[in-house]
């Protein structure tokens, strides 16, 4: 199964997303800010990173930009979670809040 990093400053939202992936058999690590997400992504090189757009220390957009600048060969797929109806960055997928397990 996949290794997934989830970054969201709302612990309840992070736990909900983590639960859905864990129930599907994936290995999940969660963090609550963008800088921690970037460190963990760099360390683990996960299959998927689920990033909230609005987080402290670094936004989801800043995390993706840093990943692409410093680790362009990193094959991590990006799922951005945003409250907006569109995503400014090119990511693999984006979800609009509120997110449910069915999303």
MDTraj code that builds the backbone (N, CA, C; nanometers):
import mdtraj as md
import numpy as np

residues = "UNK UNK UNK UNK UNK UNK UNK UNK UNK UNK UNK UNK UNK UNK UNK UNK UNK UNK UNK UNK UNK UNK UNK UNK UNK UNK UNK UNK UNK UNK UNK UNK UNK UNK UNK UNK UNK UNK UNK UNK UNK UNK UNK UNK UNK UNK UNK UNK UNK UNK UNK UNK UNK UNK UNK UNK UNK UNK UNK UNK UNK UNK UNK UNK UNK UNK UNK UNK UNK UNK UNK UNK UNK UNK UNK UNK UNK UNK UNK UNK UNK UNK UNK UNK UNK UNK UNK UNK UNK UNK UNK UNK UNK UNK UNK UNK UNK UNK UNK UNK UNK UNK UNK".split()
xyz = np.array([
    [0.0832, -0.1188, 0.0000],
    [0.0000, 0.0000, 0.0000],
    [0.0874, 0.1247, 0.0000],
    [0.0246, 0.2399, -0.0107],
    [0.0957, 0.3670, -0.0237],
    [0.1320, 0.4270, 0.1115],
    [0.2378, 0.5079, 0.1088],
    [0.2739, 0.5916, 0.2226],
    [0.2219, 0.7313, 0.1934],
    [0.1489, 0.7886, 0.2894],
    [0.0812, 0.9160, 0.2672],
    [0.1140, 1.0126, 0.3808],
    [0.1498, 1.1357, 0.3449],
    [0.1681, 1.2428, 0.4415],
    [0.0480, 1.3362, 0.4306],
    [-0.0138, 1.3658, 0.5438],
    [-0.1289, 1.4564, 0.5481],
    [-0.0894, 1.5775, 0.6311],
    [-0.1083, 1.6973, 0.5753],
    [-0.0771, 1.8206, 0.6462],
    [-0.1991, 1.9109, 0.6478],
    [-0.2485, 1.9373, 0.7678],
    [-0.3633, 2.0262, 0.7853],
    [-0.3547, 2.0844, 0.9250],
    [-0.3709, 2.2149, 0.9387],
    [-0.3617, 2.2775, 1.0694],
    [-0.4845, 2.2510, 1.1560],
    [-0.5864, 2.1923, 1.1012],
    [-0.7047, 2.1513, 1.1767],
    [-0.6890, 2.0029, 1.2102],
    [-0.6589, 1.9702, 1.3373],
    [-0.6346, 1.8297, 1.3726],
    [-0.7530, 1.7375, 1.3417],
    [-0.8746, 1.7882, 1.3561],
    [-0.9915, 1.7052, 1.3267],
    [-0.9991, 1.6719, 1.1773],
    [-0.9705, 1.7705, 1.0933],
    [-0.9713, 1.7469, 0.9488],
    [-0.8607, 1.6495, 0.9100],
    [-0.7425, 1.6676, 0.9690],
    [-0.6304, 1.5771, 0.9394],
    [-0.6651, 1.4346, 0.9813],
    [-0.7252, 1.4207, 1.0988],
    [-0.7627, 1.2877, 1.1473],
    [-0.8675, 1.2219, 1.0590],
    [-0.9630, 1.2997, 1.0099],
    [-1.0677, 1.2452, 0.9228],
    [-1.0074, 1.1913, 0.7930],
    [-0.9192, 1.2691, 0.7325],
    [-0.8553, 1.2257, 0.6078],
    [-0.7653, 1.1052, 0.6344],
    [-0.6902, 1.1104, 0.7451],
    [-0.6014, 0.9988, 0.7803],
    [-0.6818, 0.8710, 0.8009],
    [-0.7931, 0.8817, 0.8689],
    [-0.8774, 0.7645, 0.8956],
    [-0.9210, 0.6978, 0.7649],
    [-0.9634, 0.7784, 0.6688],
    [-1.0096, 0.7224, 0.5412],
    [-0.8978, 0.6449, 0.4720],
    [-0.7765, 0.7004, 0.4721],
    [-0.6640, 0.6326, 0.4074],
    [-0.6187, 0.5099, 0.4873],
    [-0.6184, 0.5209, 0.6189],
    [-0.5787, 0.4063, 0.7024],
    [-0.6767, 0.2902, 0.6865],
    [-0.8045, 0.3218, 0.6769],
    [-0.9058, 0.2174, 0.6566],
    [-0.8857, 0.1454, 0.5235],
    [-0.8272, 0.2142, 0.4280],
    [-0.7991, 0.1537, 0.2976],
    [-0.6657, 0.0789, 0.2978],
    [-0.5974, 0.0778, 0.4139],
    [-0.4754, 0.0005, 0.4280],
    [-0.3450, 0.0753, 0.4054],
    [-0.3515, 0.2069, 0.3920],
    [-0.2316, 0.2858, 0.3669],
    [-0.1617, 0.3241, 0.4972],
    [-0.0325, 0.3529, 0.4879],
    [0.0459, 0.4036, 0.5999],
    [0.0382, 0.5549, 0.5968],
    [-0.0027, 0.6161, 0.7083],
    [-0.0289, 0.7597, 0.7107],
    [0.0496, 0.8263, 0.8228],
    [0.1065, 0.9430, 0.7912],
    [0.1686, 1.0305, 0.8915],
    [0.1029, 1.1671, 0.8781],
    [0.0701, 1.2307, 0.9892],
    [0.0069, 1.3616, 0.9846],
    [0.0944, 1.4665, 1.0536],
    [0.0868, 1.5884, 1.0029],
    [0.1519, 1.7047, 1.0617],
    [0.0542, 1.8210, 1.0554],
    [0.0815, 1.9253, 1.1341],
    [-0.0146, 2.0343, 1.1476],
    [0.0299, 2.1674, 1.0879],
    [0.1420, 2.1684, 1.0163],
    [0.1845, 2.2928, 0.9513],
    [0.2669, 2.2603, 0.8272],
    [0.2825, 2.3614, 0.7427],
    [0.3491, 2.3407, 0.6154],
    [0.4972, 2.3095, 0.6255],
    [0.5677, 2.3750, 0.7176],
    [0.7116, 2.3493, 0.7311],
    [0.7374, 2.2057, 0.7748],
    [0.6563, 2.1562, 0.8672],
    [0.6688, 2.0162, 0.9098],
    [0.6353, 1.9217, 0.7959],
    [0.5378, 1.9605, 0.7134],
    [0.5017, 1.8777, 0.5974],
    [0.6195, 1.8651, 0.5021],
    [0.6847, 1.9769, 0.4727],
    [0.7979, 1.9740, 0.3805],
    [0.9106, 1.8867, 0.4361],
    [0.9407, 1.8996, 0.5639],
    [1.0454, 1.8163, 0.6246],
    [1.0108, 1.6683, 0.6139],
    [0.8860, 1.6333, 0.6469],
    [0.8453, 1.4928, 0.6451],
    [0.8414, 1.4371, 0.5025],
    [0.7940, 1.5159, 0.4089],
    [0.7906, 1.4730, 0.2687],
    [0.9320, 1.4485, 0.2178],
    [1.0249, 1.5381, 0.2521],
    [1.1637, 1.5235, 0.2103],
    [1.2259, 1.3986, 0.2719],
    [1.1924, 1.3737, 0.3982],
    [1.2473, 1.2579, 0.4695],
    [1.1889, 1.1260, 0.4198],
    [1.0576, 1.1188, 0.4065],
    [0.9907, 0.9918, 0.3745],
    [0.9780, 0.9641, 0.2248],
    [0.9765, 1.0692, 0.1430],
    [0.9453, 1.0554, 0.0007],
    [0.8187, 0.9709, -0.0184],
    [0.7066, 1.0188, 0.0363],
    [0.5827, 0.9409, 0.0315],
    [0.5267, 0.9290, -0.1104],
    [0.4354, 0.8365, -0.1256],
    [0.3676, 0.8210, -0.2541],
    [0.2728, 0.9374, -0.2797],
    [0.2084, 0.9861, -0.1723],
    [0.1078, 1.0920, -0.1828],
    [0.1264, 1.1904, -0.0681],
    [0.1080, 1.3193, -0.0976],
    [0.1024, 1.4231, 0.0054],
    [-0.0331, 1.4920, -0.0070],
    [-0.1066, 1.4960, 0.1030],
    [-0.2361, 1.5637, 0.1090],
    [-0.2116, 1.6924, 0.1866],
    [-0.2255, 1.8067, 0.1195],
    [-0.1901, 1.9348, 0.1789],
    [-0.3090, 2.0286, 0.1850],
    [-0.3325, 2.0843, 0.3035],
    [-0.4278, 2.1936, 0.3165],
    [-0.3631, 2.3179, 0.2570],
    [-0.4387, 2.4006, 0.1910],
    [-0.3821, 2.5220, 0.1321],
    [-0.3409, 2.6219, 0.2397],
    [-0.4241, 2.6441, 0.3392],
    [-0.3988, 2.7474, 0.4394],
    [-0.3499, 2.6848, 0.5689],
    [-0.2173, 2.6866, 0.5868],
    [-0.1544, 2.6331, 0.7076],
    [-0.0540, 2.7349, 0.7592],
    [-0.0210, 2.7270, 0.8891],
    [0.0839, 2.8139, 0.9410],
    [0.2214, 2.7702, 0.8929],
    [0.3157, 2.8599, 0.9005],
    [0.4574, 2.8432, 0.8667],
    [0.4816, 2.8351, 0.7165],
    [0.4040, 2.7580, 0.6441],
    [0.4089, 2.7523, 0.4970],
    [0.2703, 2.7111, 0.4487],
    [0.2234, 2.7738, 0.3420],
    [0.0966, 2.7308, 0.2832],
    [0.1194, 2.6037, 0.2017],
    [0.0124, 2.5390, 0.1634],
    [0.0248, 2.4233, 0.0755],
    [0.0942, 2.4588, -0.0547],
    [0.0635, 2.5763, -0.1089],
    [0.1276, 2.6223, -0.2321],
    [0.2780, 2.6383, -0.2128],
    [0.3189, 2.6932, -0.0997],
    [0.4620, 2.7101, -0.0711],
    [0.5318, 2.5756, -0.0554],
    [0.4639, 2.4787, 0.0055],
    [0.5214, 2.3451, 0.0196],
    [0.5442, 2.2830, -0.1177],
    [0.4444, 2.2907, -0.2039],
    [0.4566, 2.2335, -0.3383],
    [0.5684, 2.3031, -0.4156],
    [0.5742, 2.4344, -0.4075],
    [0.6786, 2.5092, -0.4772],
    [0.8174, 2.4678, -0.4286],
    [0.8347, 2.4543, -0.2978],
    [0.9639, 2.4118, -0.2426],
    [0.9980, 2.2696, -0.2859],
    [0.8995, 2.1819, -0.2878],
    [0.9222, 2.0444, -0.3326],
    [0.9733, 2.0441, -0.4762],
    [0.9095, 2.1205, -0.5611],
    [0.9453, 2.1210, -0.7032],
    [1.0794, 2.1889, -0.7284],
    [1.1136, 2.2858, -0.6452],
    [1.2405, 2.3569, -0.6616],
    [1.3577, 2.2724, -0.6129],
    [1.3416, 2.2140, -0.4945],
    [1.4531, 2.1443, -0.4309],
    [1.4585, 1.9949, -0.4591],
    [1.3474, 1.9375, -0.4968],
    [1.3423, 1.7933, -0.5237],
    [1.2608, 1.7664, -0.6493],
    [1.3037, 1.8158, -0.7646],
    [1.2221, 1.8032, -0.8856],
    [1.1960, 1.6593, -0.9290],
    [1.2821, 1.5669, -0.8891],
    [1.2624, 1.4270, -0.9283],
    [1.1698, 1.3519, -0.8332],
    [1.1305, 1.4160, -0.7239],
    [1.0427, 1.3507, -0.6267],
    [0.9106, 1.3133, -0.6934],
    [0.8730, 1.1883, -0.6815],
    [0.7551, 1.1373, -0.7519],
    [0.6272, 1.1470, -0.6691],
    [0.6314, 1.2167, -0.5564],
    [0.5141, 1.2290, -0.4699],
    [0.3996, 1.2966, -0.5437],
    [0.2842, 1.2333, -0.5409],
    [0.1637, 1.2922, -0.5995],
    [0.1024, 1.3874, -0.4974],
    [0.0453, 1.4963, -0.5435],
    [-0.0056, 1.6009, -0.4559],
    [-0.1575, 1.6104, -0.4662],
    [-0.2226, 1.6059, -0.3491],
    [-0.3659, 1.6307, -0.3377],
    [-0.3810, 1.7543, -0.2504],
    [-0.4295, 1.8643, -0.3069],
    [-0.4468, 1.9896, -0.2336],
    [-0.5909, 2.0001, -0.1859],
    [-0.6068, 2.0391, -0.0595],
    [-0.7395, 2.0627, -0.0031],
    [-0.7539, 2.2127, 0.0147],
    [-0.8596, 2.2691, -0.0426],
    [-0.8766, 2.4139, -0.0414],
    [-1.0226, 2.4504, -0.0192],
    [-1.0446, 2.5685, 0.0335],
    [-1.1800, 2.6193, 0.0486],
    [-1.2278, 2.6923, -0.0756],
    [-1.1403, 2.7036, -0.1747],
    [-1.1744, 2.7748, -0.2980],
    [-1.2261, 2.6775, -0.4028],
    [-1.2908, 2.7325, -0.5037],
    [-1.3467, 2.6472, -0.6092],
    [-1.2440, 2.6101, -0.7151],
    [-1.1197, 2.6558, -0.6976],
    [-1.0134, 2.6212, -0.7913],
    [-0.8814, 2.6168, -0.7147],
    [-0.7810, 2.5633, -0.7770],
    [-0.6489, 2.5545, -0.7162],
    [-0.5515, 2.6281, -0.8068],
    [-0.4739, 2.7217, -0.7481],
    [-0.3830, 2.8035, -0.8285],
    [-0.2643, 2.7248, -0.8819],
    [-0.2280, 2.6173, -0.8160],
    [-0.1097, 2.5399, -0.8558],
    [-0.1503, 2.4196, -0.9381],
    [-0.0574, 2.3713, -1.0144],
    [-0.0789, 2.2463, -1.0846],
    [-0.0472, 2.1345, -0.9860],
    [-0.1491, 2.0644, -0.9459],
    [-0.1360, 1.9508, -0.8550],
    [-0.2069, 1.8325, -0.9195],
    [-0.1864, 1.7155, -0.8632],
    [-0.2488, 1.5968, -0.9225],
    [-0.4001, 1.5975, -0.9051],
    [-0.4458, 1.6439, -0.7900],
    [-0.5894, 1.6546, -0.7621],
    [-0.6104, 1.7633, -0.6578],
    [-0.7317, 1.8179, -0.6544],
    [-0.7649, 1.9054, -0.5436],
    [-0.9078, 1.8785, -0.5007],
    [-0.9305, 1.8976, -0.3702],
    [-1.0631, 1.8802, -0.3124],
    [-1.1057, 2.0121, -0.2510],
    [-1.2338, 2.0399, -0.2584],
    [-1.2880, 2.1617, -0.1990],
    [-1.3473, 2.1253, -0.0631],
    [-1.3127, 2.2046, 0.0395],
    [-1.3671, 2.1834, 0.1731],
    [-1.5151, 2.2133, 0.1726],
    [-1.5941, 2.1516, 0.2565],
    [-1.5535, 2.0514, 0.3542],
    [-1.5308, 1.9151, 0.2894],
    [-1.4322, 1.8445, 0.3399],
    [-1.3970, 1.7133, 0.2889],
    [-1.4662, 1.6076, 0.3739],
    [-1.5201, 1.5072, 0.3076],
    [-1.5812, 1.3941, 0.3775],
    [-1.5063, 1.2674, 0.3396],
    [-1.5209, 1.1598, 0.4144],
    [-1.4527, 1.0353, 0.3784],
    [-1.4847, 0.9880, 0.2368],
    [-1.6011, 1.0208, 0.1869],
    [-1.6402, 0.9790, 0.0506],
    [-1.5690, 1.0598, -0.0571],
    [-1.5169, 1.1796, -0.0201],
    [-1.4489, 1.2656, -0.1170],
    [-1.3281, 1.1942, -0.1723],
])
top = md.Topology()
chain = top.add_chain()
for i, resn in enumerate(residues, 1):
    res = top.add_residue(resn, chain, resSeq=i)
    for name in ("N", "CA", "C"):
        top.add_atom(name, md.element.get_by_symbol(name[0]), res)
traj = md.Trajectory(xyz[None], top)
